[in-house]
Amino acid sequence: MKKLYILLALLATATISAQIPAGYYNSATGTGYTLKTQLKNIIDNTNNGLPNEHVATDQGYNALDALYATSDRDTYYENDNTILDLYSENPAGADPYNYTYGSDECGNYNSEGDCYNKEHVIPQSVFNDASPMRNDGHQVIPTDGRVNGFRSNYPYGVTGTLVSQSGISNPTMNGSKLGNNLNSGYSAGYTGIVFEPIDEFKGDIARIYFYFVTRYQSQVGAWSSYAMFDGSTDKVLADPFLNILMTWHQNDPVSQREIDRNNAVYNYQNNRNPFIDHPEYVQLIWNPTPDTVAPSVPTNLVVTNEASTSISLSWTASTDNIAVASYDVYVDGVYNSNSTTTTATVTNLTPETTYTFTVLAKDASNNMSAQSAPVDGTTTEAGSSGSECASETFANIGADSSTYTAINWTGDNGLQWSATDARTDQTLTGKAITVRNGVLTAPTIAGGIGTFSVKTKRVFGGSNGTFNLKVNGNVVGSITYGAQDEVQTVTIPNINIENSVTITIDGNSLASNRVVFDDLSWTCYSNLGVEDFTRSNVKVYPNPAYNIVHIELKNNTETIVEIYSLLGKKVFQKTIQQTDIIHLNDLSSGVYILRLTQDNNTISKKLIKN
């Protein structure tokens, strides 16, 4: 998730100790709520007589603008010095929009992407707009104005059913969501509407909350009308939200961005966020008697679907003394991916190959069950042109709307899709996009296109017809749709175009027909000319991967390994001979295209970095 992980508290302390004033935390010696009070005395605006007293200052609300010049610039992802907005940043690719410090501040806004303003992570309504809470640089961050309004004063949580709001897509352009809290697993106990940031920044939000309820401990007991607070001055956080925030803190460790921002805010207002400096304080305060009980072992693991390059799994939920947070999926004994539900789809498998799968359960304290009983699955015969290169289920197109309009959303691969003269209230195998006389446009993706596939269904009358399938602006085939409510799977083989491609669907043969599209995908394409250099002779694992990926070739030939972002930017290159390990530490999480070249022959595979 993060570009820089700090997995151990001691390592975190060593990494940042040079920025913490000498003796700053000397008086923080207790555990439980005693430690919380000790930290409050360190970071508050009262002279508590500490040997190393640092009294917090209130610079006022308007002074926050100057803080953002140093605290919230993007030198971590695009590295373009624009405003780093937690609600619009796309860690795996290009941001949907950017803001320049000092020139794009709201102002008025109508749509997402218009301007940025100040977001109070703990809403101003909670503390009646009072200072210094309203002006605290640790908890007031620059975000898109429209998404800020979309989040409103809702708590943070894990969304289940999404809700609609006029004028903005849900999920938003970077995947943040608004919906009813998922009342199960680690988010059980609350059913109201919540706002869920993307995984990249969940730990950031959690540590802001831990700071806030510590810094304002003497006042927070009066703010129990806020759903996240329980009316106490010690625990403060209501059980469902304490579980959520502790899980986010555990799963999304402190990043270099947070460390740098903590230093900037300290220089600005003379206090620090202790939970960035010492992540271990969270457990010491809210869980001083550590949870050591592991969840039960997942049962009834079964294969639910087998395709040429993917296998889907499901299992019966585990139980835990507090709550199960997630499940780790293993393929042939090697970690593959993590799921917060009781289903998973393992991708980028080799056709006509048998794999052994197991899963284990984890809780918020990172206690792990034993692995489940194994189950085998066998991929089917490969198609005509390589592994799946891109896919879109339209699950993220936002709330149902029967209005025909222009729609933008973040797709399954984290990149931007769009449609014109389209609506979002019709379904096919799930959420889908309905296009009338408009254009459906996929993001430009490296890896080429071999075979294209999509499901169609005509609704609301009309007659049979077709859309054009275009690659890089050129028509390469027709997408048919049949009788009303008839579901068709349209496959267009042998398109065979290399390198970066932009896919568009347009040219409805009857402009009044309304056609639902779902389960769109295409395979990568490379011009393969050497018989013994084929996809079945190349093994890449694990995939998805964390920091390393293994590449095994059956032939002992010099091979160029290249990794491209989905936007076609080369981010890695190395020459190997037969078997090697590729280190991915410098890559951010996301989807990439892996290219292996021998002589003039290239194989492309999709690579996922967790």
C-alpha positions in Angstrom: 0.0 0.0 0.0 2.5 2.6 1.1 5.6 3.6 -0.8 7.5 3.3 2.5 6.4 0.8 5.1 7.5 0.9 8.7 6.7 -2.5 10.0 8.3 -2.4 13.5 7.8 0.4 16.0 11.5 0.4 16.9 12.4 0.9 13.3 9.9 3.7 13.0 11.3 5.4 16.1 14.9 5.1 14.7 13.9 6.4 11.3 12.4 9.6 12.6 14.1 10.2 15.9 16.2 13.0 14.5 13.1 15.1 14.0 11.7 14.6 17.5 13.0 17.2 20.0 15.3 15.6 22.6 13.3 14.4 25.6 9.9 15.1 24.0 8.3 11.8 25.1 10.3 11.3 28.3 7.2 11.6 30.5 5.3 9.1 28.4 6.0 6.1 30.6 2.7 4.5 31.4 0.2 2.2 29.6 -3.5 2.4 29.0 -5.3 5.6 29.6 -2.5 6.8 31.9 -0.3 6.9 28.9 -3.0 8.7 26.9 -3.1 11.4 29.6 0.7 11.7 29.7 0.7 12.2 25.9 -2.1 14.8 26.2 0.1 16.8 28.6 2.9 16.7 26.2 1.0 17.9 23.1 -1.6 20.3 24.6 -1.5 24.1 24.9 -1.0 24.1 28.6 2.3 24.4 30.5 2.1 21.3 32.6 5.5 21.8 34.1 7.2 19.0 32.1 11.0 19.1 32.0 10.8 19.3 28.2 7.7 21.4 27.8 6.5 22.3 24.3 3.3 24.3 24.5 1.1 23.9 21.4 0.1 27.2 19.6 -3.0 28.1 17.7 -2.1 30.0 14.5 -5.7 30.5 13.5 -7.8 29.1 10.7 -6.5 31.3 7.8 -2.8 30.5 8.6 -3.5 26.9 7.6 -3.1 28.0 4.0 0.6 28.7 4.5 1.0 25.4 6.3 -0.1 23.5 3.2 2.8 25.0 1.2 5.1 22.7 3.1 2.9 20.0 4.7 0.8 18.8 1.8 2.8 18.8 -1.5 3.0 15.6 -3.6 6.7 14.6 -3.6 5.8 10.9 -3.1 3.6 9.7 -6.0 3.6 11.9 -9.2 6.3 14.0 -7.5 4.9 17.1 -9.2 4.6 19.3 -6.1 0.8 19.7 -6.5 -1.5 19.5 -3.5 -1.5 15.9 -2.1 -5.2 15.3 -1.6 -6.2 12.1 0.3 -9.6 12.1 -1.5 -8.2 12.4 -5.1 -4.7 10.9 -5.0 -4.3 7.8 -7.2 -1.3 5.9 -5.8 -1.2 3.5 -8.8 -1.3 5.9 -11.7 -2.1 9.4 -12.8 -4.4 11.5 -10.6 -7.8 12.3 -12.0 -7.0 16.0 -11.4 -4.4 18.1 -9.7 -4.4 21.3 -7.7 -1.7 24.0 -7.6 -1.0 25.5 -4.2 -2.1 29.1 -3.9 -4.2 29.2 -7.1 -6.8 26.4 -7.0 -8.2 27.0 -3.5 -12.0 27.3 -3.2 -13.9 29.5 -4.0 -17.0 28.0 -5.3 -17.3 24.6 -6.7 -20.0 22.6 -8.5 -18.2 19.4 -9.4 -15.3 17.2 -8.3 -12.0 18.6 -9.6 -13.1 22.3 -9.4 -10.9 23.4 -6.4 -9.6 22.3 -3.0 -10.5 23.5 0.5 -10.0 22.6 4.1 -11.4 19.3 5.3 -11.8 18.8 9.1 -11.2 15.1 9.5 -13.2 15.4 12.8 -16.1 17.5 11.6 -16.4 21.1 12.9 -20.0 20.4 13.9 -18.7 17.9 16.5 -17.0 20.7 18.5 -19.3 23.6 17.4 -16.6 25.2 15.2 -14.6 26.1 18.3 -10.9 26.8 18.4 -8.2 25.4 18.6 -9.8 22.3 17.2 -11.0 24.1 14.1 -7.5 25.4 13.4 -5.4 22.3 14.2 -3.1 21.5 11.3 -2.9 17.8 12.3 -6.6 17.3 11.7 -7.4 19.9 9.0 -6.2 18.8 5.6 -6.6 20.1 2.0 -9.0 18.0 -0.1 -11.3 18.4 -3.1 -14.1 20.8 -2.2 -16.9 18.7 -3.7 -15.7 15.4 -2.1 -15.3 17.3 1.2 -19.0 18.2 0.9 -19.8 14.7 -0.2 -18.2 13.3 3.0 -20.0 16.0 5.0 -19.9 15.2 8.7 -20.3 11.4 8.3 -18.1 9.1 10.4 -15.4 7.0 8.7 -16.1 3.3 8.2 -16.3 0.4 5.8 -19.0 0.9 3.2 -21.5 -1.8 2.1 -24.4 -0.5 0.1 -23.4 2.9 -1.5 -25.7 5.9 -1.3 -26.4 8.5 -4.0 -25.8 12.2 -3.9 -26.6 14.5 -6.8 -23.6 15.9 -8.6 -20.9 13.5 -7.7 -20.0 9.9 -8.6 -19.9 7.3 -5.9 -17.2 6.0 -5.6 -15.4 9.2 -6.2 -12.7 9.5 -8.9 -10.0 8.0 -6.7 -12.3 5.3 -5.2 -13.3 6.9 -1.9 -16.9 5.9 -1.1 -20.0 6.9 0.9 -22.5 4.2 2.0 -24.0 2.3 4.9 -21.4 0.8 7.2 -20.8 -2.8 6.5 -22.1 -4.3 9.7 -19.9 -7.4 9.8 -16.3 -8.4 10.5 -14.1 -5.8 12.1 -16.7 -3.1 11.2 -19.6 -4.7 12.9 -21.8 -2.7 15.3 -22.9 0.3 13.2 -25.3 0.5 10.3 -25.4 4.3 9.6 -23.8 6.1 6.6 -20.0 6.3 6.6 -17.2 7.6 4.4 -14.5 5.2 3.4 -11.1 6.5 2.0 -8.9 4.3 -0.2 -6.7 1.8 1.5 -3.6 3.9 0.9 -4.7 6.5 3.4 -6.8 4.6 6.0 -4.0 4.4 8.5 -3.4 8.2 8.0 -7.1 8.9 9.0 -6.9 6.5 12.0 -3.8 8.2 13.4 -5.4 11.6 13.0 -8.3 10.4 15.2 -6.0 8.9 17.8 -4.2 12.2 18.0 -7.4 14.3 18.2 -9.0 12.3 21.0 -5.7 12.5 23.0 -5.0 16.2 22.3 -8.5 17.2 23.3 -9.1 14.6 26.0 -10.4 17.2 28.5 -13.1 18.4 26.1 -14.1 15.4 24.0 -16.4 13.9 26.6 -19.0 16.6 25.8 -19.1 15.6 22.1 -20.9 12.3 22.5 -23.5 13.2 19.8 -20.9 12.2 17.2 -21.4 8.6 16.3 -17.7 7.8 16.5 -17.4 9.0 20.2 -18.9 7.3 23.2 -19.0 10.2 25.7 -16.0 9.2 27.7 -12.8 11.1 28.1 -10.5 8.0 28.2 -11.5 5.5 25.6 -13.5 8.1 23.7 -14.0 6.0 20.5 -17.1 3.9 20.3 -16.4 0.2 20.0 -17.3 -0.2 16.3 -15.1 2.7 15.2 -12.3 1.8 17.6 -12.1 -1.6 15.9 -12.2 0.0 12.5 -9.5 2.6 13.2 -7.2 0.1 15.0 -7.5 -2.3 12.0 -6.7 0.6 9.6 -3.7 1.6 11.7 -2.5 -2.0 11.7 -3.0 -2.7 8.0 -1.7 0.7 6.7 1.5 1.5 8.6 3.1 4.9 8.9 4.4 6.3 5.6 7.2 8.7 4.9 4.5 11.3 3.8 3.0 11.1 7.3 6.4 11.5 8.9 7.2 14.5 6.8 3.8 16.1 7.5 4.2 15.5 11.2 7.5 17.4 11.2 5.9 20.3 9.1 3.0 20.6 11.5 5.3 20.5 14.5 7.3 23.4 13.0 4.0 25.2 12.4 2.2 24.8 15.7 4.8 23.3 18.1 3.2 19.9 18.8 3.4 16.5 17.3 1.2 13.5 16.5 2.5 10.8 18.9 0.9 8.0 17.0 3.1 8.8 13.9 6.2 9.0 16.0 5.4 6.0 18.1 2.8 3.7 16.4 3.0 1.3 19.3 1.2 3.8 21.5 -2.1 2.8 19.9 -1.9 -0.8 21.3 -0.4 0.4 24.6 -3.4 2.7 25.2 -6.5 1.1 23.7 -5.4 -2.6 24.0 -2.8 -2.7 26.9 -3.6 -6.4 27.4 -2.8 -7.6 23.8 -5.3 -9.8 22.0 -3.5 -13.1 21.5 -6.4 -15.2 20.4 -6.2 -16.2 16.8 -9.4 -16.6 14.7 -10.7 -20.1 13.9 -9.5 -21.8 10.7 -11.6 -21.0 7.6 -13.7 -24.0 6.5 -15.4 -25.3 3.4 -13.0 -23.8 0.9 -14.2 -24.5 -2.6 -13.4 -23.5 -6.1 -16.4 -21.6 -7.6 -15.1 -20.9 -11.1 -12.2 -21.9 -13.3 -11.0 -19.8 -16.3 -7.9 -19.9 -18.4 -5.9 -17.5 -16.2 -8.0 -17.2 -13.0 -9.7 -19.3 -10.4 -12.4 -18.1 -8.0 -12.7 -19.3 -4.4 -15.2 -19.1 -1.5 -15.2 -20.3 2.1 -17.1 -20.2 5.3 -16.2 -17.3 7.6 -14.0 -17.7 10.6 -14.9 -16.6 14.1 -12.8 -14.5 16.6 -13.0 -13.3 20.1 -13.1 -9.7 18.8 -13.5 -9.7 15.0 -12.0 -11.2 11.9 -10.3 -8.5 9.9 -9.4 -10.3 6.6 -8.2 -13.5 5.0 -4.8 -14.3 3.3 -5.0 -16.5 0.2 -2.1 -18.8 -0.6 -1.4 -20.5 -3.9 0.9 -23.6 -3.9 2.0 -22.6 -0.4 3.0 -19.0 -1.4 1.1 -15.9 -0.2 -1.0 -14.5 -3.1 -3.5 -11.9 -2.0 -5.7 -10.6 0.9 -9.5 -10.5 1.0 -11.8 -8.7 3.4 -14.7 -11.0 2.3 -15.2 -14.7 2.2 -14.5 -14.9 -1.6 -11.4 -14.2 -3.8 -10.4 -14.5 -7.4 -6.8 -15.5 -8.0 -5.6 -14.0 -11.3 -2.6 -14.3 -13.7 -2.5 -18.1 -13.6 -1.1 -20.3 -16.3 -3.7 -22.0 -18.6 -4.2 -25.8 -18.2 -2.4 -25.9 -14.8 -3.4 -27.3 -11.5 -2.9 -25.2 -8.4 -3.4 -25.8 -4.7 -5.2 -23.1 -2.6 -5.5 -22.5 1.1 -6.7 -19.5 3.1 -6.1 -18.3 6.7 -7.9 -15.7 8.8 -6.4 -12.6 10.5 -7.7 -10.3 13.2 -6.8 -6.6 13.9 -3.9 -7.6 16.1 -2.5 -9.7 13.3 -3.2 -13.0 15.0 -3.5 -15.6 12.3 -5.3 -18.9 12.1 -3.8 -22.0 10.7 -4.3 -22.5 7.0 -7.5 -24.1 5.8 -7.7 -27.5 4.3 -6.3 -27.3 0.7 -8.4 -27.4 -2.4 -7.1 -27.9 -6.0 -8.3 -26.0 -9.0 -7.2 -26.4 -12.7 -7.2 -23.5 -15.2 -8.9 -24.1 -18.5 -7.4 -24.0 -22.0 -5.9 -20.6 -23.0 -7.5 -18.3 -25.5 -5.9 -17.2 -28.8 -3.8 -14.4 -27.4 -2.3 -14.5 -24.0 -3.5 -13.7 -20.5 -6.1 -11.1 -19.6 -4.7 -7.6 -20.0 -7.6 -5.5 -18.7 -11.1 -6.0 -17.4 -13.9 -3.9 -16.1 -17.0 -5.0 -14.1 -18.4 -1.5 -13.7 -18.8 -2.1 -10.0 -17.5 1.4 -9.3 -19.7 3.5 -11.6 -21.5 5.0 -8.6 -25.1 5.4 -7.4 -28.0 4.3 -9.6 -29.2 7.1 -11.9 -31.7 7.0 -14.7 -30.5 10.3 -16.2 -28.5 10.1 -19.4 -25.4 12.1 -18.9 -21.6 12.0 -19.0 -20.1 9.6 -16.3 -16.6 9.3 -15.1 -15.4 6.6 -12.6 -12.4 4.7 -11.4 -12.3 1.2 -12.9 -11.2 -2.1 -11.6 -7.6 -1.4 -12.4 -7.7 2.0 -10.6 -7.6 4.0 -13.9 -10.3 6.4 -15.3 -13.1 5.2 -17.5 -15.8 7.4 -19.0 -19.1 7.2 -20.9 -21.3 9.8 -22.5 -25.1 9.7 -23.0 -25.1 6.9 -20.4 -27.0 5.9 -17.2 -26.1 3.7 -14.3 -29.3 2.1 -13.0 -29.4 -1.1 -15.1 -27.8 -4.4 -14.3 -26.5 -7.4 -16.2 -24.4 -9.8 -14.1 -24.1 -6.9 -11.6 -23.7 -3.2 -11.8 -23.3 -2.2 -15.5 -23.2 0.8 -17.8 -26.1 1.6 -20.2 -25.1 3.6 -23.3 -27.6 5.2 -25.8 -26.0 7.4 -28.5 -22.8 7.9 -26.6 -19.2 6.7 -26.3 -17.7 4.3 -23.8 -14.0 4.9 -23.4 -11.4 2.8 -21.6 -8.2 4.2 -20.2 -5.1 3.9 -22.4 -3.3 0.7 -21.3 0.0 -0.9 -22.2 0.1 -4.5 -23.3 -1.8 -4.5 -26.6 -5.0 -6.3 -27.4 -5.5 -9.8 -28.7 -9.1 -10.9 -28.1 -11.9 -8.6 -26.9 -15.0 -9.7 -24.9 -18.1 -8.0 -23.5 -21.6 -8.8 -22.5 -24.5 -6.8 -23.9 -28.3 -6.5 -23.3 -30.8 -4.3 -25.0 -33.4 -2.7 -22.7 -36.5 -0.6 -23.0 -37.5 -1.7 -26.5 -36.0 -0.8 -29.9 -34.4 -3.3 -32.3 -31.3 -5.4 -32.9 -28.2 -3.5 -33.7 -24.4 -2.9 -33.3 -21.8 -0.7 -31.8 -18.3 -0.1 -33.2 -15.3 -1.4 -31.4 -12.4 0.9 -32.0 -8.7 0.5 -31.0 -6.7 3.7 -31.2 -9.5 5.3 -33.2 -9.8 2.6 -35.8 -12.8 0.3 -36.1 -11.7 -3.4 -35.5 -15.1 -5.1 -35.1 -18.8 -4.8 -34.3 -20.4 -5.4 -30.9 -23.8 -6.9 -31.5 -26.9 -6.7 -29.3 -30.0 -8.7 -29.8 -33.6 -9.0 -28.7 -34.8 -7.0 -25.7 -33.4 -8.3 -22.4 -31.4 -11.0 -24.3 -27.9 -11.3 -22.8 -25.1 -11.9 -25.4 -21.4 -12.5 -24.9 -19.6 -10.9 -27.8 -16.1 -12.0 -28.5 -13.9 -10.4 -31.2 -10.7 -12.5 -31.7 -7.5 -11.8 -33.6 -7.4 -8.0 -33.2 -3.7 -8.4 -32.4 -2.4 -4.9 -31.9 0.7 -4.4 -29.8 1.9 -1.8 -27.3 -0.4 0.9 -25.7 -4.1 0.8 -26.8 -7.1 3.0 -26.2 -10.4 1.1 -26.5 -13.7 2.9 -27.4 -17.2 1.7 -28.1 -19.4 4.1 -30.1 -21.5 4.4 -33.3 -24.8 2.8 -32.1 -26.5 1.7 -35.3 -29.8 3.1 -33.9 -29.2 6.1 -31.7 -32.4 5.5 -29.6 -31.5 2.0 -28.6 -30.3 1.6 -25.0 -27.7 -1.1 -24.5 -26.3 -2.4 -21.2 -22.6 -3.4 -21.2 -20.9 -5.5 -18.5 -17.9 -7.9 -17.9 -15.7 -6.2 -20.5 -12.2 -7.5 -20.9 -9.4 -8.1 -23.4 -6.2 -10.1 -23.6 -2.7 -8.8 -24.0 -1.1 -9.3 -27.4 2.5 -9.8 -28.4 3.9 -11.0 -31.7 5.3 -14.4 -30.8 7.6 -16.0 -33.3 9.7 -18.5 -31.5 8.0 -21.8 -30.7 9.9 -22.6 -27.5 9.3 -19.1 -26.1 5.6 -19.4 -25.3 3.5 -18.4 -22.3 3.4 -22.0 -21.0 7.3 -22.0 -20.8 7.3 -18.9 -18.5 6.4 -18.9 -14.8 5.9 -15.7 -12.9 5.1 -15.9 -9.2 3.7 -14.8 -6.8 1.3 -12.6 -8.7 -0.1 -10.4 -7.1 3.3 -9.8 -5.4 4.6 -7.6 -2.6 8.3 -6.8 -2.9 9.7 -9.6 -5.0 8.5 -11.7 -8.0 10.2 -14.9 -9.3 10.6 -15.4 -13.0 11.4 -18.9 -14.3 12.1 -19.7 -18.0 12.3 -23.2 -19.4 14.9 -22.2 -22.0 18.3 -20.9 -21.0 18.3 -17.7 -23.2 19.1 -14.1 -22.4 15.8 -12.4 -21.7 15.0 -8.7 -21.2 12.5 -8.1 -18.4 10.6 -4.8 -18.6 7.8 -3.5 -16.4 5.4 -0.8 -17.6 2.7 1.1 -15.9 -0.8 0.8 -17.4 -0.2 4.3 -18.9 2.8 2.9 -20.8 5.7 4.3 -18.8 8.6 2.0 -18.3 9.4 1.7 -14.6 11.9 -1.2 -14.6 14.3 -3.1 -16.9 16.7 -6.0 -16.3 18.3 -8.7 -18.3 18.1 -12.3 -16.9 19.3 -15.6 -18.2 16.9 -18.2 -16.9 15.7 -17.9 -13.3 15.8 -14.7 -11.3 14.2 -12.6 -8.6 12.9 -9.2 -9.5 12.6 -6.7 -6.6 9.6 -4.4 -6.7 10.3 -2.3 -3.6 10.5 0.9 -5.6 7.1 0.4 -7.3 3.9 1.7 -5.8 0.9 -0.6 -5.4 -1.1 -1.1 -8.6 -1.4 -3.0 -11.9 1.6 -3.2 -14.4 2.4 -4.9 -17.6 5.4 -7.3 -17.5 7.2 -7.8 -20.8 9.7 -10.6 -21.4 11.7 -10.3 -24.7 14.0 -12.9 -26.3 15.5 -11.8 -29.6 12.6 -10.0 -31.3 9.9 -12.0 -29.6 7.9 -10.7 -26.6 5.4 -12.1 -24.1 3.3 -9.7 -22.0 1.7 -10.5 -18.7 -0.3 -8.5 -16.2 1.5 -8.0 -12.9 -0.1 -6.8 -9.7 2.0 -5.1 -7.0 0.3 -5.1 -3.5 
